[in-house]
Amino acid sequence: MTLEELNLELKKLVGEEVSLKVIALRSLGLYFGGQPHDHNSVSFLIHPPWRYEQQGEVVVGSGDIYFAAASSTPEEQKAHESKLDGIRSLTDALEGARLADCRVDLVTSDLILEFSGDQVVRNFADSAFDETAWIYRKPRRNLAASVSPSGITLETKKEGI
């Protein structure tokens, strides 16, 4: 699969609604048409660096999600988790938003997702050597495309992804 073919595949998602948004560690997961492990869902797992914009303003980015040192007291850890939940919640408007446009830059493999409500998620290359910048999964086609500035790696499994 080429980036051009992947771009065409992604265009099929335009008009679809985000059914679930998850931030795990510093990666952003977006699901369309279902939940994780749902055979009919389609998803993006967007690794850092990424940023979320609303109405032309940067709201939050993967660099804003940080982790407390292991030596934190339970009280410090609880306060940190509360602050982290607040940072993660800045992207909550993505759930239920419709995908208005989706593009992959053919040189850098940067991903740009535009949503209703004037929202944008951007993944952008900050290294020519990263193995995976983002992953597109479509289990009903047994398709997983790992994308980086160096190209696309396809994974297919007979039992689904």
Phi, psi and omega per residue, in radians:
M1 nan 2.322 3.109
T2 -1.658 2.946 3.063
L3 -1.097 -0.616 3.096
E4 -1.096 -0.759 3.116
E5 -1.158 -0.677 3.100
L6 -1.140 -0.708 3.075
N7 -0.982 -0.772 3.119
L8 -1.122 -0.713 3.098
E9 -1.068 -0.777 -3.106
L10 -1.165 -0.557 3.129
K11 -1.067 -0.423 3.114
K12 -1.152 -0.323 3.141
L13 -1.447 -0.255 -3.113
V14 -0.984 2.287 -3.102
G15 1.688 -0.264 3.133
E16 -1.358 2.695 -3.087
E17 -1.772 2.461 3.065
V18 -1.246 2.065 -3.135
S19 -1.572 -0.408 3.133
L20 -2.743 2.421 3.050
K21 -2.126 2.271 -3.139
V22 -2.331 2.380 2.969
I23 -2.021 2.007 3.139
A24 -2.078 2.169 -2.979
L25 0.962 -2.052 3.121
R26 -1.999 0.187 3.137
S27 -1.682 2.584 -3.125
L28 -1.912 2.167 3.071
G29 -1.883 2.273 3.093
L30 -2.170 2.205 -3.110
Y31 -2.017 2.432 3.096
F32 -2.120 2.321 3.033
G33 1.278 0.345 3.112
G34 2.779 -2.941 -3.091
Q35 -1.952 3.023 3.066
P36 -0.967 2.508 3.131
H37 1.201 0.142 3.044
D38 -1.488 2.161 -3.065
H39 -1.041 -0.458 -3.089
N40 -1.645 -0.064 -3.129
S41 -1.394 2.783 3.024
V42 -2.199 2.440 -3.067
S43 -2.504 2.779 2.972
F44 -2.086 2.366 2.932
L45 -2.023 1.938 -3.008
I46 -1.858 1.977 -3.138
H47 -1.469 2.776 3.077
P48 -1.090 2.639 -0.003
P49 -1.524 2.470 3.034
W50 -2.504 2.841 3.042
R51 -2.516 2.706 3.125
Y52 -2.035 2.255 -3.119
E53 -2.125 2.577 3.036
Q54 -2.341 2.250 3.096
Q55 0.848 0.798 3.053
G56 1.360 0.154 3.140
E57 -2.102 2.451 3.042
V58 -1.289 2.184 -3.120
V59 -1.711 -0.824 -3.097
V60 -2.813 2.681 3.088
G61 -2.384 2.943 -3.115
S62 -1.033 -0.501 3.118
G63 -1.224 -0.255 3.106
D64 -1.417 -0.204 -3.139
I65 -1.688 1.949 -3.078
Y66 -2.260 2.933 -3.032
F67 -2.137 2.504 -3.139
A68 -1.284 2.664 3.097
A69 -1.118 2.618 -3.096
A70 -1.094 -0.359 -3.086
S71 -1.522 0.136 -3.127
S72 -1.104 2.571 3.045
T73 -1.285 2.838 3.098
P74 -0.994 -0.643 3.121
E75 -1.170 -0.751 3.105
E76 -1.137 -0.683 3.126
Q77 -1.126 -0.733 3.127
K78 -1.117 -0.747 3.116
A79 -1.118 -0.713 3.118
H80 -1.115 -0.781 3.127
E81 -1.071 -0.671 3.110
S82 -1.122 -0.767 3.107
K83 -1.121 -0.716 3.128
L84 -1.111 -0.718 3.069
D85 -1.048 -0.683 3.102
G86 -1.118 -0.711 3.112
I87 -1.147 -0.796 3.126
R88 -1.063 -0.631 -3.078
S89 -1.173 -0.264 3.124
L90 -1.106 -0.310 3.124
T91 -1.767 0.114 -3.056
D92 -1.042 -0.478 -3.132
A93 -1.135 -0.234 3.091
L94 -1.172 -0.577 3.129
E95 -1.147 2.210 -3.109
G96 1.550 -0.178 3.113
A97 -1.302 2.590 3.106
R98 -1.674 2.443 3.097
L99 -1.272 2.108 -3.120
A100 -1.661 -0.556 3.110
D101 -2.816 2.717 -3.116
C102 -2.567 2.212 -3.111
R103 -2.424 2.596 3.009
V104 -2.125 2.188 3.089
D105 -1.206 2.214 -3.047
L106 -1.279 -0.246 3.104
V107 -1.658 -0.851 -3.013
T108 -1.715 -0.277 -3.020
S109 1.212 0.252 3.071
D110 -1.056 2.483 -3.139
L111 -1.875 2.311 3.085
I112 -2.211 2.053 3.117
L113 -1.998 2.096 3.117
E114 -1.884 2.352 -3.061
F115 -2.154 2.851 3.015
S116 -1.006 2.790 -3.110
G117 1.338 0.328 3.118
D118 0.944 0.880 3.129
Q119 -1.974 2.518 -3.135
V120 -2.432 2.396 2.966
V121 -2.038 2.249 3.135
R122 -2.165 2.304 2.923
N123 -1.912 2.367 -3.075
F124 -2.437 2.491 -3.116
A125 -1.223 2.306 2.992
D126 -2.130 0.154 3.099
S127 -2.707 2.473 3.065
A128 -1.425 -0.146 -3.023
F129 -1.926 0.009 3.114
D130 -1.038 2.444 3.132
E131 -1.361 -0.715 -3.135
T132 -2.492 2.144 3.060
A133 -1.618 -0.669 3.107
W134 -2.776 2.781 -3.106
I135 -2.222 2.362 3.035
Y136 -1.941 2.246 -3.135
R137 -2.186 2.362 3.063
K138 -2.397 1.509 -3.024
P139 -1.005 -0.636 -3.088
R140 -1.140 -0.300 3.042
R141 -1.855 0.102 -3.081
N142 0.918 0.797 -3.065
L143 -2.070 2.277 2.948
A144 -2.411 2.093 -3.138
A145 -1.989 2.026 3.054
S146 -1.639 2.159 -3.008
V147 -2.027 2.382 3.093
S148 -2.530 2.983 3.086
P149 -1.015 -0.375 3.140
S150 -1.559 -0.025 3.073
G151 2.329 -2.795 -3.078
I152 -2.034 2.389 2.993
T153 -2.016 2.171 3.128
L154 -1.706 2.424 3.021
E155 -2.136 2.258 3.031
T156 -2.217 2.465 3.138
K157 -2.321 2.428 -3.118
K158 -1.166 -0.503 -3.073
E159 -1.675 0.170 -3.124
G160 1.711 2.965 -3.083
I161 -2.069 nan nan
